[in-house]
Amino acid sequence: MTANTRTGYRIERTPGQTLGRTHAGRFNLPLQLIEDGQQRVALDLVLTGPEAEQLHGELGRMLAGDAPAEPVGGAV
């Protein structure tokens, strides 16, 4: 992963689309795969209730500074 949004691959939230629910009641987060600054494909991250709760907790701890924020993908 790179900090330069025009180089390499990135997965980002899809602008203008909100979190939703599937017919089975799972949480659906619209994403997009970006390659060298261009959208290549639309994706969906689908989470069960327990998976969404775990992600919520992990993000909350990171935002509060209670969990180490290890860099991913090498240098940024």
C-alpha positions in Angstrom: 0.0 0.0 0.0 1.2 3.5 -0.8 0.2 6.9 0.4 0.3 8.0 -3.3 -3.3 7.5 -4.5 -2.2 7.4 -8.2 0.3 4.5 -7.8 -0.4 0.8 -7.1 -3.5 -0.9 -5.9 -5.8 0.4 -3.2 -9.2 -0.6 -1.8 -11.3 2.3 -0.8 -14.9 3.1 0.2 -17.1 3.8 -2.8 -17.9 7.6 -2.8 -21.6 8.3 -2.4 -22.6 4.8 -1.3 -23.5 4.1 2.3 -23.4 1.0 4.5 -26.3 -1.3 3.9 -27.8 -4.7 4.7 -28.0 -7.8 2.6 -31.3 -9.8 2.3 -29.8 -12.2 4.9 -29.3 -9.2 7.3 -25.6 -9.0 7.1 -23.8 -5.6 6.9 -22.7 -4.6 3.4 -19.9 -2.0 2.9 -19.5 -0.9 -0.8 -15.8 -0.7 -1.8 -13.8 -0.2 -5.0 -10.5 -1.5 -6.2 -8.3 1.3 -7.5 -5.3 0.6 -9.7 -2.9 3.5 -10.5 -5.7 6.0 -9.6 -8.4 4.4 -11.8 -11.4 2.5 -10.5 -11.1 -1.1 -11.8 -14.0 -3.0 -10.0 -16.7 -2.4 -7.4 -16.6 -4.7 -4.4 -18.6 -5.3 -1.3 -17.3 -6.2 2.1 -20.0 -8.3 3.8 -19.9 -8.8 7.5 -22.0 -10.8 10.0 -23.2 -9.0 13.1 -20.4 -10.4 15.2 -17.8 -9.6 12.6 -19.1 -6.0 12.4 -19.0 -5.7 16.2 -15.4 -6.9 16.3 -14.4 -4.5 13.5 -16.2 -1.7 15.4 -14.3 -2.5 18.6 -10.9 -2.6 16.9 -11.5 0.7 15.1 -12.7 2.3 18.3 -9.6 1.2 20.2 -7.3 2.5 17.4 -9.2 5.8 17.3 -8.8 6.1 21.1 -5.1 5.4 20.8 -5.5 2.2 22.9 -4.2 -0.1 20.2 -0.9 0.1 18.3 -1.4 1.3 14.7 1.2 -0.8 12.9 1.9 0.4 9.3 0.9 -2.0 6.6 2.4 -2.5 3.2 5.8 -1.1 3.9 6.9 2.5 3.9 4.3 5.3 3.4 
